[in-house]
Amino acid sequence: MNRLYTGGKKSISFDKSFSTKIIFSEPDKYRLLEQVSQKSEKIINMGANLSYSPLGFCRDSLSINIKHFDRIIEFNKDKKIITVEAGLTLIDFLNFTLKHNLWIPQLPGYPTISIGGAVAANVHGKSCAIHGTIRKSIESILLFHKNHGWLNLSESENKEIFDLTVGGLGLTGTIVSVTFNLANIESSKFITQKKEVDSIKDSKEIILNKSKDLSFIYTWNRADNLKNFGKGFVYKNQITESPSTFENFKEVKNKFKPFLIPLWNKYSINIVNTLYLKINQLSKSKYKDDFLNVIFPFYGKENYFNFFGKKGFLESQLLIDETKLEPFIEEFKSLFQKYEPTITLFSLKNMSGKQKFLRFEDDKICLTFDLVNNKKNLLFMSKIDSLYIKYNILPSIIKDSRISKETLNNTYKDEFIKFKDQLYNFDKKRVYQSEMSNRMEI
Ligand SMILES: Cc1cc2nc3c(=O)[nH]c(=O)nc-3n(C[C@H](O)[C@H](O)[C@H](O)COP(=O)(O)OP(=O)(O)OC[C@H]3O[C@@H](n4cnc5c(N)ncnc54)[C@H](O)[C@@H]3O)c2cc1C
């Protein structure tokens, strides 16, 4: 079957903040990818469309989705190297590598995310304090660009474009395949330990301290009212030492279907958080845990997102220096007192890496929080935005669709300018454009 054009449809961002009519194509042959790219003036690549902000589509432009390019092209067990097509989902990737006790540890939190989307967003997983972002596992990329054709990208070939493409938000062309350096994983079973905490300060100290061992450390903190602010748990997931045989994960499907009426409000959040805290206090502090549960924490818990309803939600994911976290939280709390936002989730983890271009990575603490999408919370968030310069904060573009050119100028600073200049240098016509890249004036 010819899958050159599949037609027009409405596309909506995962956070539900933006929707528009798009033209889309799902080529299933490299020749068709070339043809469809040649025919279009304005293109953007789309993976599983699981980015919170509208990064994989653009009004009236062509979204190319290469989900049919999902083969494993080459695998060398001895050298621990694999080449896969970029339409492959993470779960299908793992179904192959885990059988050989191999994987990449930088896995974002949902199994149907595509390899292309993960690379273009330079994703990270729960163990980013030790493993950094997916950039660390990439050996090379095969890219197709409408005007430059087929390009091999690596540290030794087209290095500048390689650098622009990892975390380049699909703006350098279509990532067709990726070669990864794999890491050993002895078992696909985990042991989870949890420790109760009373404050953000306690949480920070534990995650900084524990991030040195080879585990996955992150927190869940209450932020539904000031009285309980910061109470919660620090979790630590550790791979078990005894080797286990791996059986394929069953087929997984996106289960995101927003409810007609939003169910999250300050009362329901308070009830759910109180119950969650109590259940955690009463249950064992150390227990066996499942791979899917640890690596893809939202899989099977999609109703968390569905409860926001059709108006969706806001997420802010920020990188902040450990010395600035506490003063920032104090200001956060005073704004909280004034604007009474409805926060559904608040979590910390530690991250490692070196910030460059638009990549969300650094040797900093990563703070994530979600809010119900309403006017009051948008006002609260605009006040939080005004603290970015003071605390030298870096916000995530894939998580926050409110990000503007001004915010990027204030936070990514020279790296934003460098990314833009080098991208224009590579592609003077700026063929690949998304709703977000237009908003950011890239
Ligand atoms: C429940 C949930 C949990 C998540 N957890 C995490 C997490 O823990 N850590 C984290 O870092 N992220 C996380 N994310 C975000 C997610 O990893 C990224 O947004 C990722 O980019 C989504 O991939 P996708 O396949 O859906 O791509 P899309 O959202 O469709 O696209 C994302 C970007 O990649 C580009 N792109 C996609 N495919 C290609 C291609 N073949 N060639 C070139 N460019 C391409 C697009 O143009 C776009 O800029 C989570 C998302 C969800 C929904």
PDBQT file of the ligand as one rigid body, heavy atoms in Angstrom, charges set to zero:
ROOT
HETATM    1  C1  LIG A 501       3.506  10.235  30.005  1.00  0.00    +0.000 C 
HETATM    2  C2  LIG A 501       4.753  10.886  29.505  1.00  0.00    +0.000 A 
HETATM    3  C3  LIG A 501       5.936  10.777  30.226  1.00  0.00    +0.000 A 
HETATM    4  C4  LIG A 501       7.108  11.392  29.770  1.00  0.00    +0.000 A 
HETATM    5  N1  LIG A 501       8.249  11.269  30.504  1.00  0.00    +0.000 NA
HETATM    6  C5  LIG A 501       9.387  11.851  30.083  1.00  0.00    +0.000 A 
HETATM    7  C6  LIG A 501      10.594  11.723  30.808  1.00  0.00    +0.000 A 
HETATM    8  O1  LIG A 501      10.641  11.047  31.831  1.00  0.00    +0.000 OA
HETATM    9  N2  LIG A 501      11.725  12.339  30.331  1.00  0.00    +0.000 N 
HETATM   10  C7  LIG A 501      11.695  13.071  29.169  1.00  0.00    +0.000 A 
HETATM   11  O2  LIG A 501      12.752  13.588  28.773  1.00  0.00    +0.000 OA
HETATM   12  N3  LIG A 501      10.557  13.202  28.453  1.00  0.00    +0.000 NA
HETATM   13  C8  LIG A 501       9.410  12.629  28.895  1.00  0.00    +0.000 A 
HETATM   14  N4  LIG A 501       8.266  12.761  28.150  1.00  0.00    +0.000 N 
HETATM   15  C9  LIG A 501       8.305  13.583  26.939  1.00  0.00    +0.000 C 
HETATM   16  C10 LIG A 501       8.671  12.746  25.715  1.00  0.00    +0.000 C 
HETATM   17  O3  LIG A 501       9.734  11.883  25.994  1.00  0.00    +0.000 OA
HETATM   18  C11 LIG A 501       9.171  13.653  24.598  1.00  0.00    +0.000 C 
HETATM   19  O4  LIG A 501       8.271  14.688  24.373  1.00  0.00    +0.000 OA
HETATM   20  C12 LIG A 501       9.395  12.880  23.291  1.00  0.00    +0.000 C 
HETATM   21  O5  LIG A 501       9.929  13.752  22.352  1.00  0.00    +0.000 OA
HETATM   22  C13 LIG A 501       8.109  12.308  22.741  1.00  0.00    +0.000 C 
HETATM   23  O6  LIG A 501       8.414  11.523  21.616  1.00  0.00    +0.000 OA
HETATM   24  P1  LIG A 501       7.360  11.284  20.476  1.00  0.00    +0.000 P 
HETATM   25  O7  LIG A 501       7.727  10.046  19.757  1.00  0.00    +0.000 OA
HETATM   26  O8  LIG A 501       5.986  11.344  21.038  1.00  0.00    +0.000 OA
HETATM   27  O9  LIG A 501       7.641  12.530  19.514  1.00  0.00    +0.000 OA
HETATM   28  P2  LIG A 501       6.746  13.813  19.166  1.00  0.00    +0.000 P 
HETATM   29  O10 LIG A 501       6.149  14.358  20.413  1.00  0.00    +0.000 OA
HETATM   30  O11 LIG A 501       5.831  13.488  18.060  1.00  0.00    +0.000 OA
HETATM   31  O12 LIG A 501       7.893  14.792  18.662  1.00  0.00    +0.000 OA
HETATM   32  C14 LIG A 501       8.815  15.323  19.571  1.00  0.00    +0.000 C 
HETATM   33  C15 LIG A 501       9.904  16.080  18.807  1.00  0.00    +0.000 C 
HETATM   34  O13 LIG A 501      10.679  15.144  18.094  1.00  0.00    +0.000 OA
HETATM   35  C16 LIG A 501      10.671  15.455  16.705  1.00  0.00    +0.000 C 
HETATM   36  N5  LIG A 501      10.682  14.175  15.986  1.00  0.00    +0.000 N 
HETATM   37  C17 LIG A 501       9.885  13.106  16.172  1.00  0.00    +0.000 A 
HETATM   38  N6  LIG A 501      10.246  12.110  15.345  1.00  0.00    +0.000 NA
HETATM   39  C18 LIG A 501      11.283  12.565  14.606  1.00  0.00    +0.000 A 
HETATM   40  C19 LIG A 501      12.086  12.033  13.564  1.00  0.00    +0.000 A 
HETATM   41  N7  LIG A 501      11.915  10.795  13.093  1.00  0.00    +0.000 N 
HETATM   42  N8  LIG A 501      13.042  12.826  13.034  1.00  0.00    +0.000 NA
HETATM   43  C20 LIG A 501      13.276  14.073  13.491  1.00  0.00    +0.000 A 
HETATM   44  N9  LIG A 501      12.550  14.623  14.474  1.00  0.00    +0.000 NA
HETATM   45  C21 LIG A 501      11.577  13.882  15.031  1.00  0.00    +0.000 A 
HETATM   46  C22 LIG A 501       9.428  16.281  16.482  1.00  0.00    +0.000 C 
HETATM   47  O14 LIG A 501       9.560  17.145  15.363  1.00  0.00    +0.000 OA
HETATM   48  C23 LIG A 501       9.337  17.047  17.788  1.00  0.00    +0.000 C 
HETATM   49  O15 LIG A 501      10.142  18.183  17.750  1.00  0.00    +0.000 OA
HETATM   50  C24 LIG A 501       7.092  12.145  28.564  1.00  0.00    +0.000 A 
HETATM   51  C25 LIG A 501       5.900  12.241  27.821  1.00  0.00    +0.000 A 
HETATM   52  C26 LIG A 501       4.753  11.614  28.285  1.00  0.00    +0.000 A 
HETATM   53  C27 LIG A 501       3.480  11.749  27.497  1.00  0.00    +0.000 C 
ENDROOT
TORSDOF 0
